[in-house]
Structure formats: structure tokens, C-alpha cells
Amino acid sequence: MRILALLISFLALQQGYWTDPKTQLTWAAADNGSGVTQSQAAHYCRELTLGGHRDWNLPTIDQLYTLFGGDANEHGYHIRGPITMTGWQWSSSEGNAPGEAWALDFGDGGQASVVSGDSGLNRALCVRKQGSGGSTGAS
């Protein structure tokens, strides 16, 4: 049974995503790779198609935290899963003030309420709920 689970996980990574067995959330295998505003990050996720699925979203700050942990990788990020990150990650959660959203640093687990229009360090890492539909019909 464990070998089957590993094979399924490997095949999913080949299609560009990974399903966390603990939360059953499915994550893109990599963020978008460059700094974007929070609205650009949300748009990127809404338009993303991976593995025949097009129901990707920008995660909440709580969803992002489910990925934080473990030993630091070669880039200093603590990620519970085979995901490539290139910076802080935007969330869809409203920040402390109007016009702000929470972002998470996988280097130390810190979060910051950032002006949504800031496109400096924050990236888009997309998530979808397992079995939530949104298939394009491709396999």
C-alpha cells in the first residue's frame, strides 16, 4: 500500500502538483517564480491549469501554515513537501489593515501584513481541495 501511495505521489509531481497526505490539500509543485501583487497572485491561481484541474486558488494563511515545518532545504525554507519556493508566499487572507493581506516566510515561519499592491518579494503558490472538481477532462 505504501508503494502505491509513493507511486501516485511521484506521478502527481510529474504533472506539477503534490497532495499533502495529512491535509488532503493539493499544492502546485512550485510557486510562480517572481514577485507579484496579491491580486496578480490570486489571478495567477484562478487561471492555472495543472494535472487537468483548473480550480486552483490562492491559499489562506492557515492553509499555508500547514506546509511550514521540517528541516530547512538548500534555500533555507522549511517546507513539508516537495514544493519549490522562490520567496515569501501571498495568502488570500485579509491583513491587519484595509488593503493588506497576510504573507508567509517559509524561512522562519514569520507572517506579515503586506500592502496588497506590493510586488516585491511575495509569490503565488496555488492550492486546491482534493476532489473539488474543476477538471478540464484531460487525464
N, C-alpha and C positions, 0 to 999 in steps of 0.2 A: 504494500500500500504506500509506503514512504517513497519507493522508487517511482511509482506512478505520479505522486504529488510533485516530486522533483522534475520529472519529465514535463508535466503540464506547466510548471513554473518556467522551465527553460524555453518551451515553445512560446509562451506568452512574452518573454523577454525578446525573443526573436521578432515578435510583432510590435515591440515598442512599449510594452506595459508590464506591470507586475501587480499581482493581487496579494495583499497582506493577509496571511492566514489568520492572524489574530483579530483584525477588524473587519475583514472581508471587503475593504475598500480597494479599488483598483486604481493604481497610480501610473501616470506616464513614466517611462523609464528614464526620462531626462526633462529638465526644465527647458524653457525656450531659448536659453543661452545668452541673453542680453538684457540690459536694463530697460524696463518699460513702466509706464504709469499703471496704476491699479485698474483703470478702465481698459487699457490695452491688454493687460494680463487677463481680465475677465473675457474680453472679446476673443483673444487667442484660444482660450479654453473652450468657449462656446463653438468656435469654428473648427476645432481639432477633430480629426478622424483618425483613430488608431484601432487596429485589430477589428475593423468592421463596425466600430462603435463611434457614434457622434454625439453622445450625451455627456460629454466632459464638462466639468465646472471648475471654477477657482475654489479651492477648499476653504473651509472656515479655519480659524486659528486653532480650534480644538482638533480638527482633523489633521492639520499639520503637526501638532504636538504628538500625535500617535506615531509619527515616523522618527521622532527625535530619540536618540539613545544609542547605546553600544559604543564600541571603541571608535576613535577618530580614524577616518580614512586618510589617504595620502594628501588630501586637500585640507584636512583638519575638520571635516564635517562629521558629525555624529548622526548617522542615518541607519535606521533599522530596515534595511532592504537594499536591493541592487539598483539604486537610483543615482543618476548623475546630476549634481547640482553645481551651479556656477556663481552663486551669490545668495543673498537673503531671498526669502520667498514671500510674495504677497499672499494675503488671505482675503476672503470676501467679507470678513467681519469688520464692522464699523469700529473705528478707533476711539480715542478719548474725546475728540472734538469733531464738530461737523467738518466734513471734507477730508477726514483722515481714515485710514484703515490700518489694521494690525499687520505687521510683517514679522517673520521669524528668522533668526540667525541660527543655522544648524551648527555653527562653530561652538557656541556656548549655551544655546537654548534660550537666549535673550529675545524678548519681543519688544517692538517699538511701534508706537502710534505715529504713522508717517503720513504726510500730506499726500493725498491720493494722486495728485498730479506730478509728484516727484518721480523721475525716471532714472535715478542714479543707480543704486545697487540692486534693486528688487526685481525678481524674476517671476515667471509664471510656471508653476508646477501644477498640472491638471489631475483631477481625481474624478472617479465615477463610482457609483454604488453597484456592487455585484448584482447582476440580474435586473438592472433597472431599465432594460430595453434600450432603445436608441440604435439598434443595429441597422446597418446600411443594407443588409442582406448578403454582404460579402463574407466569405469564410476564410 
